[in-house]
């Protein structure tokens, strides 16, 4: 299961189509964290950091505070530039620029971190 956390419905649809596997879409971090807390652990998360309510960084801090969720690989999907920042301590395995990302780049992360 792949989680897509983004408040842009069109972006969620694009990412979900590129994943070509089972996804669950959340428009905010609270819904995603509630689902994870109920026992469902995703193989990979595509995360927008500019969310309404708790932002993506709050979500990342919450995930790394628990040993069972700290190792979930996260791909930041944003218009902000994170290329020069090391976010690996938050489980971030990569970043994608919303303006230039391709379906193949999304699929590359899925192929690397998910066993279909």
C-alpha positions as CSV (number, residue, x, y, z in Angstrom):
1,X,0.0,0.0,0.0
2,X,1.3,3.5,-1.0
3,X,0.0,6.6,0.8
4,X,-0.3,9.9,-1.1
5,X,-0.8,12.8,1.2
6,X,-1.6,16.0,-0.7
7,X,-4.5,18.5,-0.7
8,X,-4.4,18.8,-4.5
9,X,-6.8,16.2,-5.9
10,X,-5.4,16.4,-9.4
11,X,-1.8,15.9,-8.1
12,X,-3.0,12.9,-6.1
13,X,-4.6,11.4,-9.2
14,X,-1.5,11.8,-11.2
15,X,0.7,10.2,-8.6
16,X,-1.7,7.3,-8.1
17,X,-1.9,6.6,-11.8
18,X,1.9,6.6,-12.1
19,X,2.3,4.2,-9.1
20,X,0.4,1.5,-10.9
21,X,-0.3,-0.3,-7.6
22,X,-2.7,0.1,-4.7
23,X,-2.7,3.6,-3.2
24,X,-4.6,5.4,-0.5
25,X,-5.1,9.1,-0.8
26,X,-5.3,11.6,2.1
27,X,-6.0,15.3,1.8
28,X,-4.4,16.0,5.2
29,X,-1.8,14.6,7.6
30,X,-4.3,13.9,10.4
31,X,-6.3,11.4,8.3
32,X,-3.1,9.7,7.3
33,X,-1.7,9.4,10.8
34,X,-5.0,8.1,12.1
35,X,-4.9,5.3,9.5
36,X,-1.3,4.5,10.3
37,X,-2.2,4.5,14.0
38,X,-5.0,2.0,13.3
39,X,-2.3,-0.5,12.2
40,X,-2.0,0.0,8.5
41,X,1.6,0.7,7.6
42,X,2.3,1.8,4.0
43,X,5.3,0.7,2.1
44,X,6.0,4.2,0.8
45,X,4.5,7.7,1.3
46,X,4.4,10.5,-1.3
47,X,4.1,13.6,0.9
48,X,3.3,17.3,0.1
49,X,4.7,19.4,2.9
50,X,2.4,22.4,2.3
51,X,-0.8,21.0,3.7
52,X,-3.7,22.6,5.5
53,X,-3.7,21.9,9.2
54,X,-0.6,20.1,10.4
55,X,2.0,20.5,7.6
56,X,4.2,17.7,6.2
57,X,7.0,18.5,8.6
58,X,4.7,18.0,11.5
59,X,3.7,14.6,10.0
60,X,7.4,13.7,9.5
61,X,8.2,14.5,13.1
62,X,5.3,12.4,14.3
63,X,6.4,9.4,12.1
64,X,10.0,9.4,13.3
65,X,8.9,9.5,17.0
66,X,7.7,5.9,16.8
67,X,10.1,3.0,16.0
68,X,7.5,1.1,14.0
69,X,6.8,4.1,11.6
70,X,10.3,5.7,11.6
71,X,11.5,3.5,8.8
72,X,8.7,4.2,6.3
73,X,10.3,5.7,3.2
74,X,9.0,9.1,2.3
75,X,9.2,11.0,-1.0
76,X,8.6,14.7,-0.6
77,X,6.5,16.1,-3.5
78,X,6.6,19.9,-3.5
79,X,7.1,23.1,-5.4
80,X,9.7,24.0,-2.8
81,X,13.3,23.1,-3.4
82,X,14.7,20.5,-1.0
83,X,17.5,19.2,-3.3
84,X,20.3,20.6,-1.1
85,X,18.8,19.5,2.3
86,X,19.5,16.1,3.9
87,X,16.1,15.0,5.3
88,X,17.1,11.3,5.7
89,X,16.8,11.5,9.5
90,X,13.0,11.9,8.8
91,X,12.9,8.9,6.5
92,X,12.9,11.0,3.4
93,X,14.4,9.0,0.5
94,X,13.9,11.6,-2.2
95,X,12.2,14.7,-3.4
96,X,10.1,15.4,-6.5
97,X,9.4,18.8,-7.9
98,X,5.7,19.1,-8.7
99,X,6.4,21.3,-11.7
100,X,8.9,18.9,-13.4
101,X,8.4,15.4,-12.1
102,X,7.5,12.6,-14.5
103,X,5.5,9.4,-14.1
104,X,8.7,7.4,-14.5
105,X,10.3,9.2,-11.6
106,X,7.3,8.2,-9.4
107,X,7.4,4.7,-10.7
108,X,11.2,4.4,-9.9
109,X,10.4,5.1,-6.2
110,X,7.6,2.5,-6.3
111,X,9.8,-0.1,-7.9
112,X,12.6,0.6,-5.4
113,X,10.6,0.6,-2.2
114,X,7.5,-1.5,-2.8
115,X,7.2,-5.2,-3.5
116,X,4.2,-5.7,-5.8
